[in-house]
Amino acid sequence: MSKYQIILPILLHLLFPACKEKSEGNSISGKVGVLDPEVTINKIESDFSEWWTYHSANISLSSDFIGLNEKSDTIHKEQFLEQLTSGDFIPLKLKSADKTEIYKLYELDTLADKGIGSIIKNASTTNLKHFRMEGKTFPEFDFTDFNGRHYNNENTKGKTILIKTWFIGCTACIAEFPELNKLAEDHENDDDRVFVSLALDAKPELERFLLKKPFKYQVVPEKRDFLEKELNLQIYPTHIVVDKNGIIVKVVNKASEMIAFIENNMD
């Protein structure tokens, strides 16, 4: 299982060692340099716990944010994430007159907690990979769920496909079941949406497990090869939103981020 990274346990392990998880142009006038919430940069970069509390509450690298470089010039999201992959910067949130997310790059001091740069490097690398998947056509597929129903590129045309990847031993994957069940229940009469989960485990093991932990998504067993070879995914859970034209429009690792995207862009 060490091969499969589970986001939350890695982060918690780093925070508590005893535990196990688009446009380019000019600067944005009137919004540059005003942090919201206000933080002391020197303090936040020297204390991992304080930084992580701030970061987890205010920064979502998968969101459709506006990115600013150190000079407060607007840069493309891809370029913003690329700079974060160096591990030399942290993103801080700037005050906005509306609900627009605005993040600015701040270079880490040489005396900053080394764990901060490491986490940012890993997280931004994953988000950059996901961002580059968006806009591409979802690979050719032919899935069969527990009930014998088939899903392929042809019979899902004109429908939005919500895909979750998971496996039984993934604690973070299972923890999302309640909110995903609610999402599926809220749209159970919506014929234009398909809720499919691609699992690594074999059907007998999944059937036994799901008797104790019901899941409203349709379950497709033993999809390791497809996930690793066709989608090049190794982190679980991963959520993929495919639009009615078969185009990947969002890739994230948290159910909450996927749901927010759906509510803001597709409801």
Short mmCIF file of the C-alpha atoms (twelve columns), coordinates in Angstrom:
data_MODEL
# 
_entry.id   MODEL 
# 
loop_
_atom_site.group_PDB 
_atom_site.id 
_atom_site.type_symbol 
_atom_site.label_atom_id 
_atom_site.label_alt_id 
_atom_site.label_comp_id 
_atom_site.label_asym_id 
_atom_site.label_seq_id 
_atom_site.Cartn_x 
_atom_site.Cartn_y 
_atom_site.Cartn_z 
_atom_site.pdbx_PDB_model_num 
ATOM 1   C CA . MET A 1   0.000   0.000   0.000   1 
ATOM 2   C CA . SER A 2   3.042   2.298   0.422   1 
ATOM 3   C CA . LYS A 3   2.865   2.832   -3.333  1 
ATOM 4   C CA . TYR A 4   -0.448  4.613   -3.026  1 
ATOM 5   C CA . GLN A 5   -0.295  8.021   -1.464  1 
ATOM 6   C CA . ILE A 6   -3.270  9.158   0.554   1 
ATOM 7   C CA . ILE A 7   -3.233  12.909  0.870   1 
ATOM 8   C CA . LEU A 8   -4.609  13.497  4.342   1 
ATOM 9   C CA . PRO A 9   -2.524  10.914  6.204   1 
ATOM 10  C CA . ILE A 10  0.668   12.225  4.576   1 
ATOM 11  C CA . LEU A 11  -0.019  15.770  5.691   1 
ATOM 12  C CA . LEU A 12  -1.003  14.691  9.181   1 
ATOM 13  C CA . HIS A 13  2.137   12.591  9.436   1 
ATOM 14  C CA . LEU A 14  4.255   15.635  8.664   1 
ATOM 15  C CA . LEU A 15  2.298   17.775  11.087  1 
ATOM 16  C CA . PHE A 16  2.159   15.165  13.871  1 
ATOM 17  C CA . PRO A 17  5.042   12.670  13.444  1 
ATOM 18  C CA . ALA A 18  3.320   10.075  15.651  1 
ATOM 19  C CA . CYS A 19  0.335   9.835   13.312  1 
ATOM 20  C CA . LYS A 20  -0.152  8.380   9.822   1 
ATOM 21  C CA . GLU A 21  -1.560  11.751  4.699   1 
ATOM 22  C CA . LYS A 22  -6.101  32.393  -17.002 1 
ATOM 23  C CA . SER A 23  -4.974  35.175  -18.196 1 
ATOM 24  C CA . GLU A 24  -1.643  37.041  -18.258 1 
ATOM 25  C CA . GLY A 25  -1.169  40.780  -18.002 1 
ATOM 26  C CA . ASN A 26  -0.878  43.667  -15.600 1 
ATOM 27  C CA . SER A 27  -1.103  43.689  -11.829 1 
ATOM 28  C CA . ILE A 28  -4.515  43.884  -10.187 1 
ATOM 29  C CA . SER A 29  -5.011  47.455  -9.054  1 
ATOM 30  C CA . GLY A 30  -6.246  48.027  -5.521  1 
ATOM 31  C CA . LYS A 31  -5.848  44.388  -4.447  1 
ATOM 32  C CA . VAL A 32  -2.089  43.945  -4.337  1 
ATOM 33  C CA . GLY A 33  -0.376  43.255  -1.035  1 
ATOM 34  C CA . VAL A 34  -3.450  43.236  1.222   1 
ATOM 35  C CA . LEU A 35  -3.474  39.840  2.905   1 
ATOM 36  C CA . ASP A 36  -6.790  38.364  3.996   1 
ATOM 37  C CA . PRO A 37  -6.680  37.127  6.674   1 
ATOM 38  C CA . GLU A 38  -3.740  39.173  7.866   1 
ATOM 39  C CA . VAL A 39  -0.715  37.072  8.761   1 
ATOM 40  C CA . THR A 40  2.868   37.792  9.730   1 
ATOM 41  C CA . ILE A 41  4.911   36.156  6.999   1 
ATOM 42  C CA . ASN A 42  8.069   35.719  9.083   1 
ATOM 43  C CA . LYS A 43  6.056   33.991  11.795  1 
ATOM 44  C CA . ILE A 44  3.999   31.764  9.527   1 
ATOM 45  C CA . GLU A 45  6.987   30.457  7.566   1 
ATOM 46  C CA . SER A 46  8.931   29.544  10.698  1 
ATOM 47  C CA . ASP A 47  6.150   27.490  12.313  1 
ATOM 48  C CA . PHE A 48  4.860   24.504  10.330  1 
ATOM 49  C CA . SER A 49  1.741   24.063  12.464  1 
ATOM 50  C CA . GLU A 50  0.746   27.713  12.135  1 
ATOM 51  C CA . TRP A 51  1.417   27.697  8.388   1 
ATOM 52  C CA . TRP A 52  -0.578  24.502  7.856   1 
ATOM 53  C CA . THR A 53  -3.544  25.886  9.824   1 
ATOM 54  C CA . TYR A 54  -3.493  28.991  7.620   1 
ATOM 55  C CA . HIS A 55  -2.909  27.126  4.358   1 
ATOM 56  C CA . SER A 56  -5.602  24.491  4.856   1 
ATOM 57  C CA . ALA A 57  -8.201  27.136  5.749   1 
ATOM 58  C CA . ASN A 58  -7.411  29.655  3.014   1 
ATOM 59  C CA . ILE A 59  -5.664  28.110  0.023   1 
ATOM 60  C CA . SER A 60  -7.090  25.722  -2.574  1 
ATOM 61  C CA . LEU A 61  -4.667  25.177  -5.437  1 
ATOM 62  C CA . SER A 62  -7.329  23.312  -7.412  1 
ATOM 63  C CA . SER A 63  -9.668  26.316  -7.439  1 
ATOM 64  C CA . ASP A 64  -9.994  28.795  -10.294 1 
ATOM 65  C CA . PHE A 65  -7.863  31.408  -8.570  1 
ATOM 66  C CA . ILE A 66  -6.070  34.451  -9.958  1 
ATOM 67  C CA . GLY A 67  -2.337  34.064  -9.427  1 
ATOM 68  C CA . LEU A 68  0.151   36.875  -8.869  1 
ATOM 69  C CA . ASN A 69  3.918   36.590  -8.956  1 
ATOM 70  C CA . GLU A 70  6.267   38.286  -6.483  1 
ATOM 71  C CA . LYS A 71  5.956   41.568  -8.405  1 
ATOM 72  C CA . SER A 72  2.158   41.384  -8.198  1 
ATOM 73  C CA . ASP A 73  1.780   40.751  -11.929 1 
ATOM 74  C CA . THR A 74  -1.015  38.418  -12.973 1 
ATOM 75  C CA . ILE A 75  0.321   35.109  -14.265 1 
ATOM 76  C CA . HIS A 76  -1.376  32.039  -15.708 1 
ATOM 77  C CA . LYS A 77  -2.396  29.363  -13.220 1 
ATOM 78  C CA . GLU A 78  -0.028  26.875  -14.839 1 
ATOM 79  C CA . GLN A 79  2.913   29.248  -14.400 1 
ATOM 80  C CA . PHE A 80  1.889   29.922  -10.795 1 
ATOM 81  C CA . LEU A 81  1.843   26.208  -9.997  1 
ATOM 82  C CA . GLU A 82  5.126   25.657  -11.833 1 
ATOM 83  C CA . GLN A 83  6.844   28.183  -9.589  1 
ATOM 84  C CA . LEU A 84  5.398   26.525  -6.494  1 
ATOM 85  C CA . THR A 85  6.855   23.160  -7.555  1 
ATOM 86  C CA . SER A 86  10.307  24.556  -6.789  1 
ATOM 87  C CA . GLY A 87  9.444   24.484  -3.085  1 
ATOM 88  C CA . ASP A 88  10.853  28.003  -2.780  1 
ATOM 89  C CA . PHE A 89  7.533   29.858  -2.513  1 
ATOM 90  C CA . ILE A 90  4.283   29.796  -0.566  1 
ATOM 91  C CA . PRO A 91  0.939   31.166  -1.782  1 
ATOM 92  C CA . LEU A 92  -0.821  33.708  0.404   1 
ATOM 93  C CA . LYS A 93  -4.376  34.914  -0.071  1 
ATOM 94  C CA . LEU A 94  -5.058  38.558  -0.913  1 
ATOM 95  C CA . LYS A 95  -8.134  40.551  -0.042  1 
ATOM 96  C CA . SER A 96  -10.729 40.682  -2.802  1 
ATOM 97  C CA . ALA A 97  -13.684 43.011  -3.323  1 
ATOM 98  C CA . ASP A 98  -15.760 40.023  -4.432  1 
ATOM 99  C CA . LYS A 99  -15.500 36.256  -4.019  1 
ATOM 100 C CA . THR A 100 -12.599 35.938  -6.439  1 
ATOM 101 C CA . GLU A 101 -9.714  33.915  -5.025  1 
ATOM 102 C CA . ILE A 102 -6.442  35.828  -5.424  1 
ATOM 103 C CA . TYR A 103 -3.158  34.217  -4.399  1 
ATOM 104 C CA . LYS A 104 0.283   35.796  -4.433  1 
ATOM 105 C CA . LEU A 105 3.670   34.078  -4.405  1 
ATOM 106 C CA . TYR A 106 5.988   34.853  -1.494  1 
ATOM 107 C CA . GLU A 107 9.525   33.481  -1.448  1 
ATOM 108 C CA . LEU A 108 10.399  31.396  1.589   1 
ATOM 109 C CA . ASP A 109 13.268  32.606  3.729   1 
ATOM 110 C CA . THR A 110 16.304  30.339  4.005   1 
ATOM 111 C CA . LEU A 111 15.442  29.896  7.695   1 
ATOM 112 C CA . ALA A 112 11.840  28.831  6.989   1 
ATOM 113 C CA . ASP A 113 10.628  25.456  8.243   1 
ATOM 114 C CA . LYS A 114 11.805  22.926  5.633   1 
ATOM 115 C CA . GLY A 115 8.579   20.943  5.905   1 
ATOM 116 C CA . ILE A 116 6.610   23.839  4.414   1 
ATOM 117 C CA . GLY A 117 8.540   23.893  1.157   1 
ATOM 118 C CA . SER A 118 8.336   20.106  0.930   1 
ATOM 119 C CA . ILE A 119 4.543   20.029  1.325   1 
ATOM 120 C CA . ILE A 120 4.051   22.904  -1.134  1 
ATOM 121 C CA . LYS A 121 6.314   21.210  -3.668  1 
ATOM 122 C CA . ASN A 122 4.395   17.931  -3.492  1 
ATOM 123 C CA . ALA A 123 0.934   19.524  -3.447  1 
ATOM 124 C CA . SER A 124 1.653   21.895  -6.335  1 
ATOM 125 C CA . THR A 125 3.192   19.087  -8.405  1 
ATOM 126 C CA . THR A 126 -0.021  17.091  -8.014  1 
ATOM 127 C CA . ASN A 127 -2.222  20.103  -8.769  1 
ATOM 128 C CA . LEU A 128 -0.144  20.988  -11.823 1 
ATOM 129 C CA . LYS A 129 -0.541  17.450  -13.136 1 
ATOM 130 C CA . HIS A 130 -4.302  17.631  -12.586 1 
ATOM 131 C CA . PHE A 131 -4.532  21.068  -14.203 1 
ATOM 132 C CA . ARG A 132 -2.788  19.745  -17.311 1 
ATOM 133 C CA . MET A 133 -5.316  16.901  -17.537 1 
ATOM 134 C CA . GLU A 134 -8.184  19.390  -17.687 1 
ATOM 135 C CA . GLY A 135 -9.321  20.215  -21.200 1 
ATOM 136 C CA . LYS A 136 -8.249  16.833  -22.568 1 
ATOM 137 C CA . THR A 137 -10.555 14.108  -23.849 1 
ATOM 138 C CA . PHE A 138 -11.220 11.329  -21.351 1 
ATOM 139 C CA . PRO A 139 -9.608  8.076   -22.586 1 
ATOM 140 C CA . GLU A 140 -11.596 5.369   -24.323 1 
ATOM 141 C CA . PHE A 141 -13.335 3.235   -21.706 1 
ATOM 142 C CA . ASP A 142 -15.775 0.381   -21.192 1 
ATOM 143 C CA . PHE A 143 -16.774 -0.107  -17.543 1 
ATOM 144 C CA . THR A 144 -19.143 -2.721  -16.104 1 
ATOM 145 C CA . ASP A 145 -20.542 -2.129  -12.626 1 
ATOM 146 C CA . PHE A 146 -21.782 -4.609  -10.003 1 
ATOM 147 C CA . ASN A 147 -25.238 -4.653  -11.564 1 
ATOM 148 C CA . GLY A 148 -23.980 -5.509  -15.045 1 
ATOM 149 C CA . ARG A 149 -24.543 -2.031  -16.436 1 
ATOM 150 C CA . HIS A 150 -22.069 -0.882  -19.066 1 
ATOM 151 C CA . TYR A 151 -20.600 2.591   -19.380 1 
ATOM 152 C CA . ASN A 152 -18.563 3.652   -22.384 1 
ATOM 153 C CA . ASN A 153 -17.728 6.720   -24.427 1 
ATOM 154 C CA . GLU A 154 -20.753 6.250   -26.669 1 
ATOM 155 C CA . ASN A 155 -23.560 5.625   -24.175 1 
ATOM 156 C CA . THR A 156 -22.424 8.443   -21.870 1 
ATOM 157 C CA . LYS A 157 -22.413 11.122  -24.570 1 
ATOM 158 C CA . GLY A 158 -24.491 14.080  -23.470 1 
ATOM 159 C CA . LYS A 159 -24.032 13.186  -19.795 1 
ATOM 160 C CA . THR A 160 -21.774 14.530  -17.067 1 
ATOM 161 C CA . ILE A 161 -19.692 11.750  -15.516 1 
ATOM 162 C CA . LEU A 162 -18.530 12.068  -11.918 1 
ATOM 163 C CA . ILE A 163 -15.743 9.583   -11.230 1 
ATOM 164 C CA . LYS A 164 -14.209 8.669   -7.879  1 
ATOM 165 C CA . THR A 165 -11.132 6.457   -7.555  1 
ATOM 166 C CA . TRP A 166 -10.618 4.478   -4.368  1 
ATOM 167 C CA . PHE A 167 -9.706  1.235   -2.629  1 
ATOM 168 C CA . ILE A 168 -10.871 -0.436  0.572   1 
ATOM 169 C CA . GLY A 169 -7.729  0.273   2.581   1 
ATOM 170 C CA . CYS A 170 -7.812  4.010   1.817   1 
ATOM 171 C CA . THR A 171 -9.078  5.770   4.951   1 
ATOM 172 C CA . ALA A 172 -9.477  9.136   3.217   1 
ATOM 173 C CA . CYS A 173 -11.467 7.477   0.418   1 
ATOM 174 C CA . ILE A 174 -13.983 5.935   2.797   1 
ATOM 175 C CA . ALA A 175 -14.294 9.087   4.913   1 
ATOM 176 C CA . GLU A 176 -15.821 10.835  1.876   1 
ATOM 177 C CA . PHE A 177 -18.682 8.368   1.469   1 
ATOM 178 C CA . PRO A 178 -21.286 10.375  3.455   1 
ATOM 179 C CA . GLU A 179 -20.918 13.615  1.468   1 
ATOM 180 C CA . LEU A 180 -20.712 11.725  -1.834  1 
ATOM 181 C CA . ASN A 181 -23.792 9.687   -0.941  1 
ATOM 182 C CA . LYS A 182 -25.665 12.919  -0.293  1 
ATOM 183 C CA . LEU A 183 -24.526 14.318  -3.639  1 
ATOM 184 C CA . ALA A 184 -25.692 11.189  -5.461  1 
ATOM 185 C CA . GLU A 185 -29.018 11.206  -3.598  1 
ATOM 186 C CA . ASP A 186 -29.596 14.874  -4.436  1 
ATOM 187 C CA . HIS A 187 -29.227 14.021  -8.135  1 
ATOM 188 C CA . GLU A 188 -30.795 10.559  -8.208  1 
ATOM 189 C CA . ASN A 189 -33.490 11.739  -10.632 1 
ATOM 190 C CA . ASP A 190 -31.015 13.515  -12.891 1 
ATOM 191 C CA . ASP A 191 -30.539 11.287  -15.933 1 
ATOM 192 C CA . ASP A 192 -27.849 13.599  -17.261 1 
ATOM 193 C CA . ARG A 193 -25.370 12.656  -14.518 1 
ATOM 194 C CA . VAL A 194 -23.524 9.406   -14.027 1 
ATOM 195 C CA . PHE A 195 -21.890 8.614   -10.685 1 
ATOM 196 C CA . VAL A 196 -19.204 5.967   -11.139 1 
ATOM 197 C CA . SER A 197 -16.499 4.810   -8.755  1 
ATOM 198 C CA . LEU A 198 -13.436 2.975   -10.042 1 
ATOM 199 C CA . ALA A 199 -12.018 0.707   -7.351  1 
ATOM 200 C CA . LEU A 200 -8.774  -1.252  -7.177  1 
ATOM 201 C CA . ASP A 201 -10.234 -4.181  -5.252  1 
ATOM 202 C CA . ALA A 202 -11.873 -7.346  -6.576  1 
ATOM 203 C CA . LYS A 203 -15.667 -7.681  -6.656  1 
ATOM 204 C CA . PRO A 204 -16.038 -10.205 -3.751  1 
ATOM 205 C CA . GLU A 205 -14.024 -8.027  -1.358  1 
ATOM 206 C CA . LEU A 206 -15.920 -4.918  -2.425  1 
ATOM 207 C CA . GLU A 207 -19.308 -6.579  -2.003  1 
ATOM 208 C CA . ARG A 208 -18.467 -7.627  1.549   1 
ATOM 209 C CA . PHE A 209 -17.099 -4.202  2.404   1 
ATOM 210 C CA . LEU A 210 -20.045 -2.287  0.947   1 
ATOM 211 C CA . LEU A 211 -22.488 -4.256  3.077   1 
ATOM 212 C CA . LYS A 212 -20.994 -2.378  6.028   1 
ATOM 213 C CA . LYS A 213 -20.250 0.887   4.209   1 
ATOM 214 C CA . PRO A 214 -22.951 1.585   1.599   1 
ATOM 215 C CA . PHE A 215 -21.922 3.764   -1.328  1 
ATOM 216 C CA . LYS A 216 -24.405 5.398   -3.724  1 
ATOM 217 C CA . TYR A 217 -21.981 5.590   -6.658  1 
ATOM 218 C CA . GLN A 218 -22.001 2.699   -9.139  1 
ATOM 219 C CA . VAL A 219 -18.962 0.551   -8.321  1 
ATOM 220 C CA . VAL A 220 -16.604 -0.845  -10.951 1 
ATOM 221 C CA . PRO A 221 -14.025 -3.304  -9.549  1 
ATOM 222 C CA . GLU A 222 -10.398 -3.970  -10.456 1 
ATOM 223 C CA . LYS A 223 -9.605  -0.809  -12.433 1 
ATOM 224 C CA . ARG A 224 -5.963  -0.491  -11.355 1 
ATOM 225 C CA . ASP A 225 -4.582  -0.858  -14.890 1 
ATOM 226 C CA . PHE A 226 -6.930  1.746   -16.336 1 
ATOM 227 C CA . LEU A 227 -6.199  4.256   -13.579 1 
ATOM 228 C CA . GLU A 228 -2.444  3.805   -13.656 1 
ATOM 229 C CA . LYS A 229 -1.848  3.263   -17.376 1 
ATOM 230 C CA . GLU A 230 -4.569  5.347   -19.022 1 
ATOM 231 C CA . LEU A 231 -4.865  8.177   -16.489 1 
ATOM 232 C CA . ASN A 232 -1.461  7.931   -14.781 1 
ATOM 233 C CA . LEU A 233 -3.042  8.299   -11.339 1 
ATOM 234 C CA . GLN A 234 -1.390  7.086   -8.145  1 
ATOM 235 C CA . ILE A 235 -3.052  9.230   -5.467  1 
ATOM 236 C CA . TYR A 236 -6.329  8.159   -3.874  1 
ATOM 237 C CA . PRO A 237 -8.973  9.376   -3.731  1 
ATOM 238 C CA . THR A 238 -9.058  11.285  -7.005  1 
ATOM 239 C CA . HIS A 239 -12.222 12.826  -8.433  1 
ATOM 240 C CA . ILE A 240 -12.625 13.458  -12.156 1 
ATOM 241 C CA . VAL A 241 -15.452 15.442  -13.726 1 
ATOM 242 C CA . VAL A 242 -16.080 14.690  -17.408 1 
ATOM 243 C CA . ASP A 243 -18.470 16.982  -19.265 1 
ATOM 244 C CA . LYS A 244 -21.174 16.054  -21.759 1 
ATOM 245 C CA . ASN A 245 -18.672 16.192  -24.614 1 
ATOM 246 C CA . GLY A 246 -16.291 13.725  -22.997 1 
ATOM 247 C CA . ILE A 247 -13.819 16.408  -21.917 1 
ATOM 248 C CA . ILE A 248 -12.129 16.347  -18.511 1 
ATOM 249 C CA . VAL A 249 -13.107 19.616  -16.836 1 
ATOM 250 C CA . LYS A 250 -11.883 19.057  -13.265 1 
ATOM 251 C CA . VAL A 251 -9.477  16.774  -11.411 1 
ATOM 252 C CA . VAL A 252 -9.131  17.037  -7.613  1 
ATOM 253 C CA . ASN A 253 -8.325  14.851  -4.617  1 
ATOM 254 C CA . LYS A 254 -11.041 16.064  -2.249  1 
ATOM 255 C CA . ALA A 255 -14.772 15.460  -2.522  1 
ATOM 256 C CA . SER A 256 -15.456 18.926  -1.088  1 
ATOM 257 C CA . GLU A 257 -13.490 20.571  -3.916  1 
ATOM 258 C CA . MET A 258 -15.263 18.509  -6.561  1 
ATOM 259 C CA . ILE A 259 -18.667 19.334  -5.081  1 
ATOM 260 C CA . ALA A 260 -17.814 23.044  -4.934  1 
ATOM 261 C CA . PHE A 261 -16.823 22.933  -8.603  1 
ATOM 262 C CA . ILE A 262 -20.074 21.211  -9.546  1 
ATOM 263 C CA . GLU A 263 -22.176 23.694  -7.589  1 
ATOM 264 C CA . ASN A 264 -20.377 26.742  -8.983  1 
ATOM 265 C CA . ASN A 265 -20.037 25.637  -12.593 1 
ATOM 266 C CA . MET A 266 -22.509 22.902  -13.496 1 
ATOM 267 C CA . ASP A 267 -25.664 23.285  -11.376 1 
# 
